[in-house]
Amino acid sequence: MDGQVRTSVARTGPAALAAALLAGLLTVTTAPASAAAALTEPGGCPDVRVVWAGGQARDAAVRELRRVPGQRVSVTAVAAPAPMLSLADLDDIRRQGLRHPHFEGWRGHARRALRTLDRSAETCPWTMLVLGGHSEGAVAAREAARRLSGSRHAAARRHLGALWLLGDPLEKQREVQGQQVLEGVLAGRGPEVPRWVRRAGMLASSCVGNDPVCGGVRGQVPTAEDLTDHDAYDPTSLVGQAGRMVIAEKATWPAISGRQVRVPLSPRGVRGVRAEAVRTLPRGLRISRGHLVGRAPHGRTAVRLRVWSKAVAPAVRRPVTVVLDARRQAAERGTVLVSRGVDARPANAPAWSAAVSDDARAVVYLSTATNLVRGDRSAERRVRPRAYAWDATTGRTELVSVDAGGSPVGASDVRVSGTGRFVLFRDPDTGITWLRDRVAGTSQAVPVAAPQDVVRPASLGRDGRTVTFADGGATRRWHADTGVVEDLGVTGFRAASPDGRFLALVDGATLRIWDTVLRTAVASGDFPASPDYCRSEVSSVSDDGRYVVEDRYCDRYRESRPLEVSGMRPLDQWSPQVSLAADASGWAWVGRDRTVRLQPVGGTDRRLLRAPRWLPTHVDADVDRFVDGDELASVSAAPGGRGVAFGAVGYDVVPGAYTDVEQVYLWTAG
């Protein structure tokens, strides 16, 4: 538990709404303690007023609201920071409760906070209110929220968007990891958080580390070191509570001219949000279930709306402007979305590690999504990815990471045969490598003796009937038809050509290309010079053994480039991902600017994907580039330039793929 942050949130939405419906230039002013003076600061009414009822770390609320651009934030502190506590104070607090001198002013602080809330609702009808406090201030904030339930304070109650508590000594009992029972030092001995606050999802309560004031372990004596956590709340203590913004005073949203667009008008998870058009909407657009939907007009179109919520701060209505910026799609014509769910929408979680068959008719990939195949219903976000195969002929997706008993399993290091019939993958939970026959619907365990790591995954032959892998220092090949494991008599295996004839062997900085038919090295050389802290590996070999993809690992950073083995000559610059066509006709690569290009050997490159537009800059989305150690950026080139499968994040890659997570696409020639 040391160093952990424990956060209990009824819902993150209302805190997000405090950010979502507010507008203007972001400034932060620390207002005077007097409520009357606080409401007359220069510049008029703020968009958000934080009423801090006491304690420390009031900047935590400001810092979190500051993350959302386009709003002014004002802070009204109704009490001075409380003095620090000692271990002796904790013992006295347990005996005396709220009569202890540390809490002597909590009722007065609550009254002042309530007056500030009422006055703000009266004089600033466009201002959202955030009530909060730390330690003693958390108790005062609870009391102020409780009193808001009265009819005299109805206006302030309608303007309240969030209740944020830090180090709350009244935190209720809860279990952590099913074992430790944690509770505040005054649990159950003070004002309760009103039910309407919890129902509306306004409450966010944070308890840092082993803070014994808000999260002491029952029966465990706190130490002086534990008590330091109570004073450790800083401007990051409420991070994430402003939610994921999708609209502010003005938002520019990417779209494709004449194509369907779906612009969310509220943060995710916020219910009860309503919107109406200030002026007549452009033809083809309408408001439906909290979204602006319809066909995007050509060019840039400004839509003026009024947004509010019936659940949280219903008295606050914000005029907002959504600018639809309609351009052509970022991907080259002939590109389709592969990771499409059964509901015809993009995968609802990242999809990556695309691999395409030789005829460009099958694409296999990894994903943690739960909407790709029928019957896949997961109550929680999936952590371990599974492998899926998409058929370009039928447009259907099937789950292929299935064990011999027919049960779904996790997957990594996914490979596909030349015809797309066979898929090789490794189950990271058991370490078993499986060969899936999509036609027969069977899975066969491959006798790989040692778990494969991300540097040396097994190679699947073009026919799908052989698997070459490293077994410790030895190189072995498994034949699916006979079950025989053959020792190839060489060490340092990194990759095999799709036809299985050539092996890439690496010993330190030296690369050898081994011909398994002639049983001799046909080429060798040292990798081009790199910094001392880098090492080079090889992830693929062409069918003729002339070209490889060099992967350079520098600390935890990886970059790739195509390399001609003769003379060890680089054919292109370093880039995040490179895929070499098996027939040595060229390679595809992902640029640092997120473009995707296809480069024929000796020819001019073709840009398959211009840099796609991501979410509007005010959206705080979950677009992690790594999932369980796998890098999401991916590219795979079919022989002869027939097709390229790639992963991309963007709102204008192809029509209908408006998404903030990595998706898999396929471009085919002609």
N, C-alpha and C positions, 0 to 999 in steps of 0.2 A: 504493500500500500504506500510505501514511501515515495513521495514525489508525484503521486497520482492526483488527478483532479477529479473529484466526484461531482457531477452536475445532474440535478434532477430538474426536468423541464416538463410541465404539463403538455405544452405544445410550443414549438418555436414560432409558429405563425404570427400571433399578435405582436410579438416583439418585432417580427419582420414587417408587420403592417405599419408599425410606428415609423419604419423607414420607407415603406413602399408608397405611402400616400402623401409624402411630404416633399416640398419643393423649395427652391431658392438657392442662393449662394451659401456654401457651408462656412459658417464662422462659429466659434465657440466663445461664449462670454461667461465669466463667473459672476453671477449676479449677487447683489447685496443680500444679507440675511433677511432684511425686511421684505415682506411680501409685496407691499405697495411699491417700494423702490425697485423691486425685481421686475415688475411688470412695465417699467417705463424705460428700459434700457434703450440706447440709441439704435435706430433701425427698425423700431416697431416690434411687432410680435414675431417670435421665432416660429419655426416649423415644428420643433420638438422642444418641450421644456422638461428637463430632468429635475424633479424635486427630490433632493437627497436628504433623508431624514436623520442623518448622523452616522458616526463611525468614520472609517477611512475609505480610501480607494474610490472616491466618487468619480475619478477620471476613468474608471473602468467602463461606466455607462457612456460617457462622452466618447471614449475611444471606439467603442463598438458602433455607436451611431455615426461616428465620423467616417466609418468604412463605406457608408452609403452616400454617394455624391449627390449634390443638388438639394441640400437642406441646411437650414440654420439651426444650431443647437444651443440652447441656453441652459445654464445650471443654476438652480436656486438651492443653496445650502441652508437648511433651517436650524442646524445645530453645529457646533464646533466639533472637530474630531475627538472621539472618546480617548481617554488615557489607556495605555497598554495594561494588560492584565498579567498577574503573576500566578504561580501555581497555588499560592495561599489563597488568592482571590477565588480561584476555581472551587476550592473546598468551601469557602464562605458562600459562594453563589449557590452551590448545591443545597446548602442549609437555608439560606435566606430568600432565595428566588429573586423576584423582581424588586424586593425591598433592599437588595444590596446597593451600596452607594454607586456602583458602576452604572446602574440603570435608573438613578434617581430622577433623571429628566425626561424619561421616555414618553410620558403622557403629554408634557408640554411640547415636546418636539412633534408629536402626532398632531396636536391642535394647530401648531404653526404650519405644518405640512398641509393640513386640511384647508386652512384659510388660503394658502397659496394656490392650491388646486381649484378652489371655488373662484377665486379672483381671476385666475387665468382663463377658466371656462367662460367667465362673464365678459372679460375685456378682449380676449383673443379667441374668437370662435373657430379660427382655422388652425389652432395649435393642438398638437397631440401631446398628451401628458404621459411621462414615464416616472413612476414612483419607485424609490429604492432606498436602501440603506445597508450599512455594515454593522455587525455586532449589535450594540444597543440600538443603532439606527434601523436595523432590520426589524426589531421589535416595534419601534415607533412606526415604521412603514406598514407593518401588519395592522397596527391599531388604526392608522389613518385609512387604510383600505377597508377595515371593518366598519368604520363610521361612515364611509361613503355609501353604505347600503341604505342610509336614511333618505327619506324623500327630500329633505332640505338640500341634499348634495347631488341631486339627479343630474344636473348639467355637468358637474365635474366627473361624475361616474361615466357619462356618455363619452367624455373626452379621453378617458384613461385607456392607454394602449398596452401597458406592461407594468408588472410588479417584479422588480429585480432585487433579490436578496443575496448578500454575501456574508458568509460566516454566521448564519442565523442560529442563535442558541436555542430556538424553539423548533428546530428541525425534528420531524417525527422519526420514529424508529424505522430502520430499513436494514436489509441484509446486503452484504457485498460478497459476491462469489459464493452465495449460498451458505456462508459460514459466520462471518463476523456480524454482529448486530450493532449498528451504529445509531447514535441518537445525540441530539443537542443536549447541552448541559441543563437546559430548562425545558426539555421536551414535554409538551402537554401542560405547561404551567403558565401560559400567557395567551394573548389574543390569537385566535385561529385565522387563517387566511379564508376570506369569504368564499362560499361555494361558487358564486357567480364568477369570481376571478379565475378559479380553477376550470370551470366549465368553458369559459371563453378562451382558455389557453393562454392567459396573460402571465402566469407565474413562471419565473426562472430562478432557481436557487442553486448557488455554487458553494461547495465546501472543498477547500484545498487540502491535499495531502492528508496528514493526520491531525488536523485542527481539532483539538478536543472540545472546543466551544460549540461547534456545530456538528461534529461527527465523532465523538468519543466512542471507544469500544467498551461495551458494557463489561464491567469487572476488571478492566485493565487500567492501571495507574498511569496517567499521562506523564511525560517527561518535559523538562524545560525545552528540549529540542522540538517536541511536538507542538508546544505552545507558540513557538516562533512562526508556525504555519498560519496562525490566526492573524498575524501582521504581514503575511506574504502576499496579500491580494494586491494586484497591480493592474495597469491599464489593459491587460490581456485576460483578466479574470472572467469577463463575460463574452469572450470571443465566440462568435457563431450565433449569438442570440438575436442579432438584427435580421437573421434569416437570409434567404436568397432572393435578392431583389430582381424583379423583372420589369419594373417600370418606375420612373421617377417623374419629375416635372416635365422632362422632355427625353424621349428615348428614340433612338434610330434603330429600326429593326430590319435585318436583311430579308430580302424576298427575291423571287424570280418573277419577272413580268408575265402576267397572264396565268400564273400558277397559284394553287391554293396556298394560303398563308394562315397560320394559327398563332396569334400573339397573345400570350397570357397577360392578364391585367392585374395580377396579384401574386405575391410570393407563394411558393408551394406550401401546401398544408394549411393555408388560411381559408377558412370557410366563411360563407356569408358575405362575400365581396360582391358588390353591385357596380355597374357602370352604365352610363348613359351618354349619348352624343350631345355635345353642346350645339353643334350645327348638323345639318343633314349629312349623313355619311356618303362618301363616294359610291357610285354604282358598283354593285358586286360585293360590297363589304357589309357586315352586320356584326352585332354583339350577341354572343351566345355562350352562356354558362361561364362567365368571367373571362372570355377570350374575344379578341377581334379576329373574325374569320372571314374567308371569302377569297376572291381572286385579286391578286395584287395589281393595281393599275400600273401603267407604264411610267417609268421615271420615279421621281420622289414625290410622295403624297403625304401631307400633314393632316392628321385626324385629331380633332379636339374632343376630349372626353372629360366627364366628371366621374370620379371613382370614390366609393365609400364602402363601409362595411356595416352590416346590421348586427354583427356579433361583437365587434371590437370597436370602440370609439365611434359609434354610429353618428354622432353629431358632426364629425369631421368629414367634409367632402372636399376633395382636391381636384382642381382642374389640371389635366395632364395632356401632353401632346405626344402622339406616337407618329413618327415619321417612317413610312414604309419606303425603303430604298430598293427599288426593283432593278435588278441587273440580270444578265444571263448567268446560267449555271457555271460554277467554277470548273466542273469536270468536262472533259472532251465528250462530244457526242458518241454514243455507243457505250456509255457508262450506266450501270444499273446498281441499285442497292441490293446487296446480297443478304445482309443481316436484317431481314425484314421479318417481323413477327406474324403470327397467325391472324392478328387483328389488323394486318396491313400497315402497321406503324413500325418505325425502326425499333431495333432491340432496345429494351428498357434498361440496359446496363452495357458496359463496354464490351466490344467485340474486337479481336485482334489476332495476330499470328496467322494471317491468311496464307494459304498455299493452293495453287491452281494446278489442275491436271494438264497434261500435254495438249489435249484438244480444247482446252479452255471451257469445258462444259461442266466441270465440277470444281467447287471451291470448298475447302475445309478450313475451319477457323475455331478459335476458342472464344468463349463468352461466359459471363456470369448472369446473362439475361434469363428471364423466366417466362418470356412470351414468344419463344421461337418455335416451339412444337406444342401440339394440343395435349392437354392433360398435365402440362408442367405448371403446377401451382405451388409456389413457395411463399410461406407466410412472412419470411424475412428476406433481406437482401442476401443473395448467394455469395459466399466468400470464395469457394473453390470453383474455378471455371470448368466447364464441360466442353467437349468437342462436338461440332456440328458440321454437316455436309449439305451444300446447296447444289441443286441440279439445275443448270441453265435451261435444259430442255423442258422440264416440267414446272420450274419455278418453286419447287417444294424443298423444304428443309427437314432434315432428319437428325436425330441424336445418334452419334456414332461412338461416343465414349461409353460403351456398354461392356460389361465383363462377360465371361462364359456363361454365367447363369442368367443373363438378360437384365441385370440390375445396372442403373446408371452409376457411373463413377466419375471422379475428377480426371482432368487431363492436362498434359503439358507436352511440349516437343512434338507437335502434331505434324505428320507427313502424309502425302497422298501419292498413289501410284499414277502411272502415265495415263491410264484409262479412267481413273477416278473410282475404280471399283474397291480398291483396298486402301485403308487408312491405318497408319501406325501412330500410336500415342502411348504415353506413359502415365500411369496413375500415380500421382505424387504421394498419396496416402499410404499405398502399399509398396510402391517401388516396382510394381509389375508393369512390363511393357506388353501392350496388346496389339494384335493385328486384326482389324475388323474387316470382314467381307460384307460389303453393303448389299450385294446381290443375294448371297445365301443367308444373310442375317445372322452370322455367327462371329464369335470372337475367339481368337486363339492366343494363348499366352506364349510370349517369346522368351526363351531361356536366357535372358541377359543376366549374367552373374552378378554384376554390380550396378547399383542405381546410376543412371546417366545424369550428368550435370548439364548446366546450360551451355557449357563450352563444347562438350563432346556428345551430342545426341546421336542416337543410332540413325543410320542411313537406310532408306527403303529403296529397293530396286524398282526399276521402271515397271516390271511385270507384277510387282507386288508379292513375289514369291520368295524373295531373299531379303535378309536384314543383316547389315554389317555393323559391328559395334566393337568397342574397346572393352576388353575383359582384363582389368588391371593393366599390365603392360602389354598383353597380347592383343592381337586383332583377330576376331572370329567372324564367321558368316553362318547364319542359320538359314536352312532351306525348309520352307514351310511344307512342301509336298512330302518330304521324307522325314523331317524332324531332325536331320543330321546337323550337328554343329561342326563346322570346318575351321581348323586353325590355319590362318593364311601365312603364318611364319614371319610376321613383321611386327614392329612396335611403333608407338607414337601415332596411332590412328586418329585422324580428325574428321575426315569426310570421304565418301565414296562417290564416284560418278554414277548417274542414274542407271547406266547399263551395267554397272558393277565392275567394270574392267580396271579402272584406275582408282588408286587410293592416294589421298593426301596425308603424308606422314610428317610430323613436326618434332624436331629435337632441338629445344632451345630456340635459337634464331634461324635454324636451317630447315628448309622445306624440301621434301623429296616427293616426286610423283612416281608411284610404284605401279608397274604393269603386272596384274595378277595372272595374265596369260603367259607372258615371257618370263615372269618371275624375276624381274630386275627393275632397277630405278631407271626411268627414261629421261628424267630431268631433275635437277636439284639446284639449290642456290640459297643464299642468305636473304632474309627479308630486308628491304631498305631500312636504313638507320632510323631508329626511334629513340625518344628519351629513355633514360635508364629505368624509369618507373613504369614503363609500358611493356607489354608483351603482345606478340602476334599469334593469332590462331587462324584456322581456315574452316569455313562453314560449308563450302560447296566446291565441286570440281566439274568442269565440263566433260562431255562424253569423249572428246579427243584428248583430254588431259593437258591441254595447252593453257587453260585459264582457271583461275581460282578466285574466290572472294576472300580477301584478307580482312580479318576482324582484329582491330587493335584495342586492347583493354588497358586503359590508364587509370589506375585506382579503380573506381567503380564506373567509370565512363567508358562507353564503347562507341566506336565508329568503324565504318567499313569502306572498302573500295575494291574494284576489280583489278586483278593483277595478271599479267602475262608471265608465265613461269620462265620462259626463255629470256634471260637477262633480268628477270625479276623487275619488269617494267610496269609501273602503275599506269592504268588506262584512264583513270579519272580521279577526281578529287575525293577527299574523305567526305562521307555523308552519314547520316544516322542509320540508314538501312540500304543494302544493295542486294539484288537478286540476279544471279547469272542464268541466262537461258541455257538449258542443257545442251543444245546443239551449237553453242558458242556463236549464235547469231547476234548477240548483244546482251544488254543488261538493263534492268530498271532500277531506279533509285529514288529515295525520298530526300529532298533537299532540306537544308536547315530552315528555309523559309516555308516549309510544309508543302512545297510543290512536289509533284510526282512526274518523272520523266522516263522515257524509253529511248535508250541509246543503242542504235545498231553499230556493230563493229565497223569502223572506217566510214560511218555515215553521220548524218546530222540528227541531233536528238529531237524528240517529239514530246512536247509538254502535254501530259494527259490530265493534269490537275493544276490549275492556277492556285495560288495561295487562297484557301477558302476563308470566308469571314466567320469568326467565332461569335460567341454571344456578345450582345452589347456590353460595353465596358463596365456598366454598373451591375452586371449580374455576377453574383458570387456563386459559381457553379462548381460541382464536383467533377473535375476533369483530370484526375490523377493520371500521370503518364505511366505509372507502374502498378500492376496488380500481382501480388504474390511473387514479386521478383521478375515478372515478364514485362518486357518493354512493349508498349502498345503499338508504337509505330511499326508498320509491317508493309512489305511489298513482295510480290512473287510473279515472275515472268514466265510465260509459256514459250516453248520453242517457236522459232520462226516469226516472232512478233504477233502471234495470234491473239494474245490477251495478257492483261496484267491485273492481278488482284492486289488491292492495297487498302490500308486502313487510313481513315481521316476523320477529323473533327471539324464540323462546319455547318453553317445554316444554309448554304447555297451550293453544296456539292452537286446534288441532283434534286429535281422537284420532289417535294413531299418528305424529304429527309431532314426536317428541322429538328436537330438534336444537339445536346451539349456533351455527349460522350462519343468515344471512338466507335465508328461503324466500319464495316467491310464493304467494299465496292469492287465491281469487276468491269474493266474496259475490254472490249473486243474489237478487233479490226474489221472494217467493212460494215 
